[in-house]
């Protein structure tokens, strides 16, 4: 389907950001003017009043830049083959990069102030910016001279070039050969249909999709390896320049999270790998195979309830599942479902996968819905993100509204847990319960174990770059192969094509993002259990977490919601729950 063939009601209403391009260009020009006006404070941030005046303008400017960036990103992502949208995004990126470079003096000058704490008493308006200022001081040991900060700020567009090239290569230029099912029918293969085919009971179709998908990446694996190598080298360059011991430390510290949280995840998952191996044995037995292939990992094991779920049904059930969160949350959620916050279906050139983009006017959600249970949970997941953004923008000033990446996946996976509870509560049929538990087990496997494996992969490849080794396709394939062998165990054949999985993972260009899916999953499992008990205090604590934006550190925000992620306990608890579900599922599918 081409973009212009989409029904308008199934597309997001991007005019809610800017009614037309004239307004966009006007905002872009105003941003340039505002940035130049703020330069008068360079070398003059010497007292409370000048600092407050600058920060007011700085906050307004950054809200404008953020909105401009979101607008052009949404346009580009809805149709990556549209040259005008790509050009528009490029023009905006140039302006945004220039402005960030112009304003790079601020943090350097702020850190020169030895008595900034006294400013809060002299200028009450600065209280709005206390957390923002404290976060800058937290990074003081890693802040460079003004000249170097300006140079780095000016290089951000270059630093993101590998990611941009990956998205164009992955979403626009990579084409997949058609697949065949057991009856010889020829079917088109896309990024959106790939997992649907892997979920098919037709092993011929699964194998064909698996092999054809990775055959396409095999043709570009050296280019993909070069892009990923450049991404890791650029991260190392900036990390070294700032004085961090590792790229991992640089990435986690930026978000106020100890690197020990990352390492705890991998260590605990290694320690608790046995339940995943047990699940593979159950899956092998259910599929009546001597060994599982990698293309057997997604197929549902309860075929009778492989139901088609329309987008309208998904909307209705997702909304009902969050009723316990109260009027403010539910009303905004319902508005989002019915007021074109969401771009629903796949079209040519559209970015693969799904995401939510928080914008001050309201969030936007990109989907590639395919009428499956997986797509229903994707809707719940992305609306969790959207509502987190909505609550943060509504209850925090812009300067404190952008929640850190570490907590970003908590709200989304919590909504998935609430939807699963809603669906399980409404079925008395053992086979349907088994079908839903099968899906939940796959969430554990995919969101906790698999993301931990990919996080370990990312840690290992950055360690290779730290040793001045080049990330060749051969090396990347070997690392990924060995990890799959360890995680899935002796009952799964690590088919050669899976070695290339790294080549299609966009999050590897987001610098140590992936581990947060696993940690957030564990945190959200703990939080959802609290919410489902119906204690008003727990619900209020969770809503306050959503409203918190980045007004506290990510670790403290989660503690406010009742979870301590500096401890491996939430990870262990989640895996224990997974272990119990494996046993229940085994019993359900074997009962007569």
N, C-alpha and C positions, 0 to 999 in steps of 0.2 A: 504494500500500500504506500502510495506517495503522500507527502504531508498534506497537500491540498485536497486529498480525498477523505481526510478525517472529518467526522461530524464535529461541528463546533462545540457541542455540549461535552464532548470527550476530550477537549483540549483545555489547557490552562489559560486563564484570562490574563495575559501578560500586560494588557492595557491598564490593569489595576496599579502597576508600578508607574508607568508613564503612558498617558493616553495616546501619544503619537511620538514619532521620531523627533519632531521639532522640540518637544519638551526634553527629550534625552539630550539633544545637542546643547540646549540651553543650560541644562544641569552640568554638562561636561565643561562648558565654558565658565560657568560660575565657580566650579571647583578650581579651575586654574586661577581665577581671580582671587578666590579666598586664600589659596595657598600663598600667593604672592603677598597678600595683605598680612598674613601671619609671619612672614619673614622679618617684619619690623621688630619682632621680639627676639630675634637672634642676637645673642650677646647682651640681652636686656632682661633676662629672667632673674631679676635680682631681689624681688620682694614678693610678698603674698598677693598683692593686687595684680601685678603683672603676670604672675603664674596663673592666677584664676582667670584673667582675661584671655590668656593664650589657650588654656584648656577648654574654655567654652567654645572658642572658635575651632580648636582642634577636634573636639567631639562632633561638632556640626559638620566639619569637613569630612571626617572619617565616615560618618553616616551616609553622606552623599557619595563618597567613593565606593563604599560597600554596596550601596544600591545600584550604582552604575555597573559595577562588576557583576552583580547578580543578574541584572537585566540582560546584559550581553551574553552571559554564560547560558541563561535559559534559552535565549534565541538560538545560540550556536548548538546547544544540545538537542533542541527539538528537530533540527535538520542540519547535520554537519556537512552535508553536500551543498548547502546554500552559501555561495561565495560572498554574498553581501553580508550575511551574518558573521562569517569568519573575519571579514575585513573590519566590520564594526567592532567586534571583540578585540581585534588587534589594535585598532585606534584607541579604544578605551584603555587597554593594557599599557600602551605607551604613556598616556597621560597619567594613569595611576602610578606607574613606576616612577615617572619624573617627579610627581608630587611627594611620594614617599621619600625620594632622595632629597628633595628640598627640605622636608620636615625632619630629616635625620638628626639635625642639631639638637632637637628637644631633649631626648633622653640623655645625651652626653652632658648638656648644660644642667639638666635637673640633678644628675649625679654629682655635680660639683658643689651643690648646695649642702652645707654641713648642718644647717639649722632648719631644715624643711619641716620638722615636727612642730616648730613654733608657729609656722604659717597657718596651721589649722585653727589656732586660737585667734590669730589676727584677721583671718578671712573665713567666716563660717561657710561660705559657698564652696570652699575647697573640700568640705567633708564628702561631697558627692564623688570626689576623685581620689579619696583616701586609698581604697583598695587598688586602684589603677597605679597610683604612685608607689605603693608598697610592693607591688609586683615588679615594677621596674627596678627598685632598689634590691629586690631579691636576686636579680640577674646582674647586679653591679659587677661582680668579679669577672663576668664574661662579656662586658660591654667594652667596645673599642674606642679609640680616639674619634673625634668628630669626622676627620677626613676619611678614616677607614669605614665608619658607619655609613657615610654618604656614598662611598664607593660600593659598599655591599648592597645598600638600598637600590642603587642604580643598576645592580647586576641581577636583581630578582627576576626580571623578565627572561634573562639568559638562563638563570638557574631553573626556571620552569619549562625550558624548551624541550627537555627530554620527555617530560610528562605530556606536553602538547603534541609532540611528534608521536608518542605512543597512542594517544587517543585517536589521532587521525588515521594512523596505520591500523589500529585495532577496530575502530568503529566504521570507518569509511572505506579503506583500501583493501582490507582482508576479506576475501570471498571464500565461501565453503562449497565444496562439491555436493551435489544432491545425494540423498541417502536412499537406500532401498529397504523395504520391510520384507517379511518372510514370504509374502505373496508376490514379490517383485514390483510392487508399486514404488514409483519414484517420488520422493518428497523433498521439498526445499529445506535446507539447513541454515538456520540463522543463530545468532547468539541467544535470541529470545526463545527459540524452539528447542535448543540443544538439551536443556535439562528435562523438558517435556518428553523428548525421545528417550532419554536415559531412564525415565520413570515408566516407560512402556513395558508391558509384559512380553513383548516381542523381542527376543534376544538378538535376532538378526538385525532389527532396527537399532537396538541399543549399540551393538558392536559397530555398525555402519556409521552411526552418528559420532561415536567416540573416535573411531579411526579417521574419519573425514575431518572432524574438527581439528584434531592435532596434526593431521597432514598439512592443513593450511598453515598452522603455526610453525611446522617443521620447515616450510619453505622460507620463512622470514626469521628463523630462530637466531641467526647471527646478527641481524639488524636489531632484533629485540634485546639480545644480550648486550650489544653495544649501547643501546639506550639505557638499560638498567645499570650497566657499568658506569656510565656518565652520571646518572642520578646519584649513585652511591659515592662517587668521587667528589661530586659537588657538595654533598652533605659532609663528607670528611673534610673537605677544604674549609668550609665555614666553621665546622666544629673545632678543627685544629687552630684556626685563626682566633677563635674566641677562648681557647685554652681549656676546652673540655677534654677529658681523658679518652672518651669514645664518642662515636656518633650516637650510640644508644643513649648515653648520659645527656647529650645535648638535646635530643628530641624529647625525652621524658621530663627533663628539668624545665624545659620551656613551658610545659603544662603544669608545673608544680607537683609532679608525681615522682617519687623516688624510683630509680632504676631497679631497685630491689623488688618492686612490685612485678615488673616484667620477668625478672629471673625467677621469682617465686612461682609464677604461673607455670613456666616451663618445667621447673623442678618438681612441682606438685603433680602436674599432668604425667610426667615420666614415672613418678612414684605410683600413681593411680591408673596406669595404662591397662591393667588387667580387665576391668569392666568393658573396655572397648574391644579387646580381643574376645571376650565372652560374647559380646553382641555379634561379632563377625561369625562366630561358630553358630549362633542361633540363625543368623541370616543365611549361612551356607546350608544349614539343615532345611530351612524353609524353602529354599530354592532348589533343593535336591541336587546339589552340585558337590563334587569332590573338593573343588577349590573355587573360591570366588575370583572373578575378574574385576578390574577396576570399574568396568561399565555395569557391574551388578550392584553397586553400592547405593544407587538411588531408587531402584525399582521398588514400589510398595509391595509389601509381603501379604497384604490382605486385598486381593483384587476385587472382591465383591463390592467394595465401597469406594472405588476409584471414581467418585462423582464429579460431574461438571458443576462448577460453582460460578454463576454469572457475576459480573461486577456488581449488579444491584443486590444480589444476595450477600456478597462479601461486605458491601457497605452496611447493610442492615445488621448483620451479625457482629461486625467489628464495633459498630456503635453501641449495640446492646451490651457488649462485653465490658464496656468502661462505665456503665451506669453508676457503679459504686463510688466513682470519683467526684460526683456532685454536679450541681447545676451549671456553674461557670464553665467547667471543663466540657461537659456534655453538649451544652449549647454551642460552644465554639467548634467542637468536633463536628457536630451535625452541619453547621454552616460550611465548614471546609469541604465536607463531602458533596454538598449540593450547590456550591457557589463557584465552581470551576477553579478550585485551588489545584486540581489534579489533572495531569496529562496522562491519559489512561492507556492507550494502545500503542503498539509498535508501528513505526513507519520507516521507510527507507531513509538512511542517514541519521536516524535518531540514536542518541546515546544508549548503549546497552545497559541492562541492570535497572536499578531504581535508586532514588535519593530524595531527600527533602532539602529545600533551600529556604532558610528563614529570611524573610524580608520585612522591614518595618510595617508595610501595609498589611501583609499577611503572608504566611508560608506558602511555598509552592512545592508540589510533589510530582516527581517524574516516575511513571510506572511503565512496564511493558506487559500489561495484564493478559493472561492466557486462560482464564476460566478454570483454574486448578486450585486445589487447597493451598499449594505453595504460594500462588498469587494472592489468595485471600490473606495469608499471613504476611505477605510482603506489604499489602495495604495497611494492615494493623501496625506493622513495624514502622513504615514511613510516616504514618499519621501520629505515631508516638513521638518521632522526631519533630514533626510539624507542631504538635501541641506543646512540646518542650520549648520550641522557639516562640510560639505564640505567648505562652505564659511568661517567658523571660522578657520579651519585648514589652509586654503589657505592664509588668510589675517592676522592671528595672530601667534606669536610664540607659541610653544606648551604650555608654562607656562600660557598663557592667552587664550587658545583655547577652554577650556572645559566650555561651558556656563552653568550657574546655572540651577538647576531644575525648578526654578520659571518661567523662560522664555522659558523652553524647549518645552512646549506645544503650544506656541503662533504660531510659524512657521507652525506647523502641522495643527492646526485648521484653520489657515488663508488659507492654501492651500485647505482645505475642502470648505471653504466659496467661494473661487474663482471658484472651480469646480461647486458648486451649481449654482452660477451666470451664468457660461458658459452654463450649461444645461437648466436653466430656460429661458435664452435669445434665445435659439434655438427651443423652442416649442411654438406653437400658440394654441395647443389643450388644452382645459380646463381640461380634465380628466388627461392628462399627467402632466399639471401644478399642479393639485391637488395632484397627486402621488408624485411629487418632493417636494412640500411643506409639505406633510405628512412626508416624509423622514427628511426634515429640522426640523420639529417640534419634531421628535424623537431625532434629534441631540441635540436640546435644552433640551429635557427631560432627555436624557441619559448623556449628557456631562456637563450640567449646574446643573439642579435640582438633578439628581441622584448622581452625584459626590459630590455635596454639602451635600447630605444626608449621603453618605459614609464617607465624611470628618467629619461630625458631629458625626457619629458612632465612628470613630477613636478617636476623641476628648473625647467623653464620656467614652470609655473603658479605655483610658489612665488616665482619672480622677478616675476611679474605682481602677486602680492599684496604683495610688497615695494615695488612702485611705487604701492601703494594703488589698484590696479585691481581691479574686482570680477570674479570668475570666473563669467561668464554662460555659459549652455549654448552660445550662439553662439561665444564665444571659445574655450571648451574644444573644441568640435567643429572649429574651424579649426586649432588647434594640433595636434590629433590627426590631422587630414586631411593636413596638410603633412608631418608626421613619417612617416606611412605612405607618402606619395609618395616621399620621399627614401630610406627604407630598402628599399622593394621595387622601385623603379626603373621603367623605361619599359614593362616587359612585364606590369605588373599595373595593372588599373583600380582606382582607389581608390573603390569603390562608396560612395555617400552613407551608407548605414546604419552602416558601420564607424566613421564619425566619432564615434558614440555609445559606442564601446567603453569609454571611461573610466568610463561610468556604472555598469558592472558589475564593476569591479575593486576588491575589498575591501582589497587591500594599500595602496591610496592613503590609507587611514585608519590606516596603521601608520608614517607619517613616515619616508620615505626607506628603505624596506625592500627595494624591488624590485631595486635595483642589485645586491644581494647574491646574487640568483639567478644573475646573469651572472658575477660575480667568483668565486662558489663553484663554478660549473660549470667555469670555466677552471682553478681550483685543483684540483678533483677529477679533471679529465682528466689533469693532471700526476701527481697522487698515484696514481691507478689504474694508470697506466703503470708506475710504480715497483713497486706491489704485484704486478702480473702477472708481473714478472721473477722473483719468488719469493725475493728477497734477505731473509733473516730480520731483518736490521737495519732495512730499510725497513718491514717489517710491524710490528716492535716500535715503531718511531717513530710509525707511524700509530695503533697502539693506545694509545700514551702520549698522543697528541693527543686521542683520544676520552676518555681518562680525565682529561684536564687540566681539564675544566670551564672556569672563568674564573680559574684559578690563575696565568695569565700573560695578557699582552695578546693580542688576536686575531691580530695580525700576528706576534708571537713564537711563538704556538702553531702557526701555519701554517709558519713557518720551521723549527720543530722537525720538522714532517712533510715538509720539503724543498721548500717553495714560498715565494717572496718576492712578495707581492702589492703591494708598494710600487713594483714595476717593471711596466711594460706588457708585459714579455716573455711571461708566462703567457697573456695575452689573445691576443697575436700568434701564439703557438705553437698555441693551440687553433683559431684561425681558419685557420692553415696546414693543420692536420689536417682541418678541415672542407672546405677547398678540394680536398684529395686525395680525400676521400670523394665529393665531387661528381663528380670525374673518373671514379672507379671505378664509381660508380652509373650514370653516363651510358654507360659502356662495357658494363656488365652488361645494361642494359635494351635496348641496341641490338644485342647480339650475336645471331647467328642460331643 
